[in-house]
């Protein structure tokens, strides 16, 4: 399966999202699909795709069996086939859809933003599915290194290919953070501790020398 174009990913994400958020109007007409792609909220980045561009993206998804035209309607409507196309469970479909629509996010952000698509019990459940997707071949998601100042690593989908790491990012899973600085107070405390230890060593040396003299030991 080839990598998706950014617009194909947006279309696929919209189809998954609207299946859960507006089930009464799903499958989606072309007008509804274009509106979902160009939505101003819950989209990163915000785009302005035309009807023709969205149709081209739909054709690309259809060629990979990721979308198809719905039946029983006078108006042509579209629906996704993501779970079967990528052979992933519904939980993974929800995570991938939100990543396609909103860009890289932490596990906590994904749990919150997936609420209407799938309700995860806790953050560890989200991380479990993300790790499964990352360990697949080919991998479907990647854990990005933490950028300076960030406490948690973000996850990104790989359905459109490799993702650029944040500038100055720390390798995922590493405990050090080059973005953290040592305060003046911490430096003063370290110097005080060093002086205390030096004084203690001097006292111990004096004691050892006195005992050695008393015992006649060189």
N, C-alpha and C positions, 0 to 999 in steps of 0.2 A: 504494500500500500504506500503510495507516494505521500509526501508531506502536503498538508493543506495550505492554501493561500490564506492570508489574514481574513479576507472577506468570506471564504468558505467556512473558516472557523467561527466567524461571527454568526453566519447564517445557521450553522449547526447548533451553536449555543443558544440562539434565540428559539429554535424549534424545541429544544429540550426544555428551556425555561417556560415557554408559553404553554406547553403540554400540561404543566403543573399549575401555573398561575391563572390561566384562562382556559380551563378545559372545555367550556361550552363553545368556544370558537376555534378549537383545535380539531383537525389540521388547519393550517394557516393559509389564507389567500395570499396572493402576491402583495397586495396592498398592506396587509397586516404584517407580513414578513419584512417588508421594506421599513415600515414604521418601527418594528422591533429592532432592526439593525441600526437605525438612525436615532434611536431613543437617547435622550439627553441625560437620563439618570441611570445609574448602575451599569455604565458602559465605560470601559477604558481601552482604547481612546474613543472619544466621540467622533463619529464619521458622518458623511453625507453620501450614501450610496444611491445610485439611480436604480430604477426598475430593471433596466437592461443588465446592469452589473450584478444585481442580486440573482437574476435569472441565470446568468452565466455561472455564478457560484453554485446555484442549485444543480445545474447540469453537471458541474464537476463533482458534487457530492453524489449525485445519482450514478455517475460512472464508477464510483467506488462502493456502491450499495450502502451508502450512509444516509441517503434520503430517497424518497419516492413520492409520486403523486398519489394523493388520496382518491378514493372512489366515492360514488353515490352523491355527487354534487354537480350542479350545472357549472359552478365556478371551479376552476382548477385550484386545488389546494395541495399543500405539501406537508409531509411529516418525516420525522427522522427515523433512522434504523441504527442508532449509535451502539446500543448494547450488543446487538448481533454483529454489526460491522467490525467493532473492535474487540468483541468477545470479552466484555467486562460486565460486572453486575451493576444494578441500578445505583448503588451508592457511588461507584466510581464514575458513572455517567453524570451524576449530579456535580461531583467535584470538578470533573473536566469541563463541564458546561460553564460553571462559575469562573473557572480560571480563564476560559476563552472569552468570557464577557467582561471580566473585571481586571484581568492581568494578574501578576504575581501577588500572592497573599500568604499570610501566616496560617497555621492550622487553626488558630482561634478565629481569625477572620473568615476562613472558609466555613467553619461550623456555623457561624452567625449568618453568613450570606447564603448558605445552602438550606436554611430553615424551611423555605417554602417548597424546595425540591425534594429534600430528604432530611429528616430530623435525626441527627447523630446524638447518641447518648452522652458523649463527652468528647473532649479534644483527643484523647488517646485513640478513640475509634476512628476519628478523622485521620490521624497519623498512621494508623494501621493500614487503611486503604491506600493512602498516599505511598507508603513504603512498598506495598504490593505493586502499585503501578510503576514505581521507580525500578523495581527488580525484574519487571517483565522484559522480554526481548521482542521487539525493540522497546526500550523504556518509554513510558507515556508522560511521566513527569520528572522533574529534577528539583532537588533541594538546593537553593541558591545560597552562596556564602553571605554571611551577615555583613552589611555595609557598616562603616563606622557610625556609632551612635544608635544602632538598632539592637534591641535585646533579643529578638527572635528571628530566625531565618525564614525566608519566604519560599514558597513553592511556585513553580511555573510549569505549564504544560509544554510538551514537546511535539505536539501534533503538527506544528508548522516548522519544525526543525529545531536546531540548537538555539539556546537562549544566551544572550550576553550576560556575564556576571556583573554585578554592581561594581563601580570603580572603588578600589581599595577594599574589596570584600574579603572577609576571612573565610577560609575553607569551612564548609559545613561540618559541624560536629566538633570543631576546635574550641577549646575553652578560653584561649587568650583573645583579647580584643585590642588591636593596635589603635583603635579610636579612643580607648580609655586613657586618661591622664592621671598622674599622681599629684595629689594636692600638696600644698605647702605644709599643712598640718600633718599629713602622713609622713612627709620627709622628716619633720621635726621629731615625730614619734620614733622613727627608725633610728635617728641619730642618738636620741636619749637611750634607747634600748642598747645600742652599740656601746655607749659610754658605760652603762650599768654592767654589761657583760665584761668589758675590759677591766673595770674595777674589781669585779668578782674574781677574774682570773689572776689579777695581781695579788689579791688577798690569799688565794689558794697557793700561789707560788711562794709567798712569804712563809705560810704555814709549813709547806713541804720542806723548804730550806731549813727552818728551825728544827723540825723533826729529824732531818738528816744529820744536823750538827749534834743533836743530843744522842743519836744512835751511832755517831762516828762513821756515817756513810758518806762517801764522796758524792 
